[in-house]
Amino acid sequence: MTEDILEMEIKETPCLVRVDTYHKQPAFGGSSFNCPSADDYYGYEEIEYTVLNEHGEEFPWLEQKMTAKDDEYVLDQISYFYNERFAE
């Protein structure tokens, strides 16, 4: 569990996003014939988050109004945050 909180704007509403879980599986470095699955071969991220209001309380109204595009935006922002944070 990470508990990182990012400031964002969703549906033109300022809010916070709490990252509940984040896992990045890097791409497999060997032959595709030896890899357990296609997901492992290419790598993937698992991200769970909660939308909060500006006071840090859960914001279900905004979370329910989110579209797939909004969700993709939030996931991209979280991914960018962790990639920058743990960049080598």
N, C-alpha and C positions, 0 to 999 in steps of 0.2 A: 504494500500500500504506500502511495507516494505522498499524498496530501499537499501537492503543489497547487497554487492558485494563480490563475492568469486573468488579467483584465482583458475584456473583449467587448464588442458591440454586436448584438444579434438583433435583427429586425429593427435596427436603428435605436436599440435600447441598451444603454450601458449596463454591463453585468460582470460577474466574475464566473470563472469556470474552474471547479475543483477537479483535479485529475485524481480519480479514485484508484485506477490501476493503469500501469503502462508496462508493456513488455515488448522488446524488440528482438526478434529472432534474425540474426544476420544470415545472409545468403550462405549456402553450403559451399565450401571451398574445393570440393573434390568432383569426381565424375558423377554425372546424373544417374548412372547405373548403380552407384553405391548409396545414393541418397534415399532416405526413408519415404519422402513425399515431394510432390511438386512445390508445395508451400515452403517446405524446408529448403529446397534447392534455390528458390528465388528470394527467400526471406519474407518476413511479414511483421506487422505490428498489431498488438492487441491493446486497445485503449477503451477505458470506461471513464465517464465523467459525469458531473452533476452541475447544472446551471444554478448559480446563486445570485441573489440580488446584491446591491451595493453594500448591504449590511452583513453579508455573509450567510444569509438565510436561504434555504432552498427556494427556488423560483419556478414552481411547477407550471404556472400560467405561461411563462415564456418558453419553457421546454416543450410544452404541448403545441405551441404555435410554430415551432421549428420545422422547416422543410428538409428534404434530403440534401439540398444544396447548403443549407445552414449547417447541418450536421457535418457535411464534408469539409466546410470551411473550418469548423471548430477542430475536427480531427487533424486537418492540415496544420493549423496553428500549434496544436499540442505536439505534433510530430516535429515541426520546425524548432520549437522550444527545446525539446530533448536532444535533437541532433546538434543544435548549437551548444547546449550545455555540456554534452559529453563528446564534443568534437576532439579529435586527436591532433 
